[in-house]
Amino acid sequence: MAKSKNHTNHNQNRKDHRNGIKPLKRMSRIPTRQLDQLTKDLVREQKAEFKRKLLALKTLYRRRPAHVKDREDKIKARDSAGAKRAKEYAEAIKQEKENIQNPSAHAAKVAKQQQSKPADMDVDYIDEAQEKKFREQVHAAMKARQGKKGGK
């Protein structure tokens, strides 16, 4: 007949506790030769770990996905645009201070700008005849659109 039982832990704990389970004895001190070897190994392992981490970071940076690169480019562009706006703002404040200190020069600049405006920008009103003509054109256009739709 084939053997059916493969393993049992019967009576093992009793045998273990017969003389009591004692903690392991620790070495009072590590021999100097072993200590030197441990420190050498530790330093070597720390150097190797640093190199591995550095290599991993380099490869990770090289293999950045496109969306990460795009985001970094957008951040750079935003920062440069912010710097540009800050520079413009500083220039505007400087110009405003100059205008306050020298109002006659400012008045001369404003007069020069107004002279350089196109002629049609100076007209602020519409003649009554022009207004009547415009209303007739709008009315005719509305009638023509209603005729196309099949209205009254």
C-alpha positions as CSV (number, residue, x, y, z in Angstrom):
1,M,0.0,0.0,0.0
2,A,1.1,3.6,-0.7
3,K,2.2,5.9,2.1
4,S,-0.6,8.4,2.8
5,K,0.9,10.7,5.5
6,N,3.7,13.0,4.5
7,H,4.3,15.4,7.4
8,T,3.3,16.2,11.0
9,N,4.5,18.6,13.6
10,H,3.5,16.3,16.5
11,N,5.6,16.6,19.7
12,Q,8.0,19.2,18.1
13,N,6.9,22.1,20.4
14,R,7.3,19.9,23.5
15,K,10.8,19.0,22.5
16,D,11.6,22.6,21.7
17,H,10.5,23.8,25.1
18,R,12.1,21.0,27.1
19,N,15.2,23.2,27.7
20,G,13.4,26.5,27.1
21,I,13.4,28.8,24.1
22,K,16.2,31.3,24.6
23,P,17.0,34.5,22.7
24,L,19.9,34.4,20.3
25,K,23.2,35.4,21.8
26,R,24.4,38.7,20.3
27,M,28.0,39.4,19.6
28,S,29.5,41.7,22.2
29,R,31.5,43.5,19.4
30,I,32.1,43.1,15.8
31,P,35.7,42.3,15.0
32,T,37.6,45.1,13.4
33,R,38.3,43.2,10.2
34,Q,34.6,42.5,9.7
35,L,33.7,46.1,10.5
36,D,36.2,47.5,8.0
37,Q,34.7,45.1,5.3
38,L,31.1,46.2,6.2
39,T,31.9,49.9,5.9
40,K,33.7,49.3,2.6
41,D,30.7,47.4,1.3
42,L,28.3,50.0,2.6
43,V,30.1,52.9,0.9
44,R,30.4,50.9,-2.3
45,E,26.7,50.1,-2.2
46,Q,25.8,53.8,-1.5
47,K,27.8,54.9,-4.5
48,A,26.2,52.3,-6.8
49,E,22.7,53.3,-5.6
50,F,23.4,56.9,-6.3
51,K,24.6,56.1,-9.8
52,R,21.5,53.9,-10.4
53,K,19.2,56.7,-9.2
54,L,21.0,59.3,-11.4
55,L,20.8,57.0,-14.4
56,A,17.1,56.4,-13.8
57,L,16.4,60.1,-13.6
58,K,18.3,60.8,-16.8
59,T,16.4,58.2,-18.7
60,L,13.1,59.3,-17.2
61,Y,13.7,62.9,-18.3
62,R,14.8,61.7,-21.8
63,R,11.6,59.7,-22.2
64,R,9.2,62.3,-21.1
65,P,5.8,62.0,-22.8
66,A,4.8,64.7,-25.3
67,H,2.0,66.1,-23.1
68,V,4.6,66.7,-20.3
69,K,6.9,68.5,-22.7
70,D,4.0,70.6,-24.0
71,R,3.0,71.5,-20.5
72,E,6.6,72.6,-19.7
73,D,6.7,74.7,-22.8
74,K,3.4,76.4,-21.9
75,I,4.7,77.1,-18.4
76,K,7.8,78.7,-19.9
77,A,5.7,80.7,-22.3
78,R,3.4,81.9,-19.6
79,D,6.3,82.9,-17.4
80,S,7.9,84.9,-20.3
81,A,4.5,86.5,-21.0
82,G,4.1,87.4,-17.4
83,A,7.6,89.0,-17.4
84,K,6.6,90.9,-20.5
85,R,3.4,92.2,-18.9
86,A,5.3,93.2,-15.8
87,K,7.8,95.1,-17.9
88,E,5.0,96.9,-19.8
89,Y,3.3,97.7,-16.5
90,A,6.6,99.2,-15.1
91,E,6.9,101.3,-18.3
92,A,3.4,102.5,-18.0
93,I,4.0,103.5,-14.4
94,K,7.2,105.3,-15.4
95,Q,5.3,107.1,-18.2
96,E,2.6,108.1,-15.7
97,K,5.1,109.6,-13.3
98,E,6.7,111.5,-16.2
99,N,3.3,112.9,-17.1
100,I,2.6,114.0,-13.6
101,Q,6.1,115.7,-13.3
102,N,5.9,117.4,-16.7
103,P,2.2,118.1,-17.7
104,S,3.1,120.4,-20.6
105,A,4.9,117.6,-22.4
106,H,2.0,115.3,-21.8
107,A,-0.4,117.8,-23.2
108,A,1.7,118.2,-26.3
109,K,1.8,114.4,-26.8
110,V,-2.0,114.2,-26.5
111,A,-2.5,117.0,-29.0
112,K,-0.2,115.3,-31.4
113,Q,-2.1,112.0,-31.1
114,Q,-5.4,113.8,-31.7
115,Q,-4.0,115.4,-34.9
116,S,-2.9,112.1,-36.2
117,K,-6.5,110.6,-36.0
118,P,-8.3,110.0,-39.3
119,A,-10.8,112.6,-40.4
120,D,-13.8,110.2,-40.2
121,M,-13.1,109.6,-36.5
122,D,-13.8,113.2,-35.6
123,V,-17.4,113.0,-36.7
124,D,-19.5,112.2,-33.7
125,Y,-23.0,112.8,-35.2
126,I,-25.0,111.7,-38.2
127,D,-26.9,114.2,-40.4
128,E,-30.7,113.8,-40.4
129,A,-30.7,113.1,-44.1
130,Q,-28.1,110.3,-43.7
131,E,-30.2,108.8,-40.9
132,K,-33.4,108.9,-43.0
133,K,-31.6,107.3,-45.9
134,F,-30.2,104.6,-43.6
135,R,-33.6,103.8,-42.2
136,E,-35.1,103.5,-45.7
137,Q,-32.4,101.0,-46.7
138,V,-33.0,98.9,-43.6
139,H,-36.8,98.9,-44.2
140,A,-36.3,97.9,-47.9
141,A,-33.9,95.1,-46.8
142,M,-36.5,93.7,-44.3
143,K,-39.2,93.8,-46.9
144,A,-37.1,91.9,-49.4
145,R,-36.3,89.2,-46.8
146,Q,-40.0,88.8,-46.0
147,G,-40.7,88.4,-49.7
148,K,-38.2,85.6,-50.0
149,K,-39.6,83.8,-47.1
150,G,-43.1,83.9,-48.6
151,G,-44.6,86.2,-46.1
152,K,-47.3,88.8,-46.6
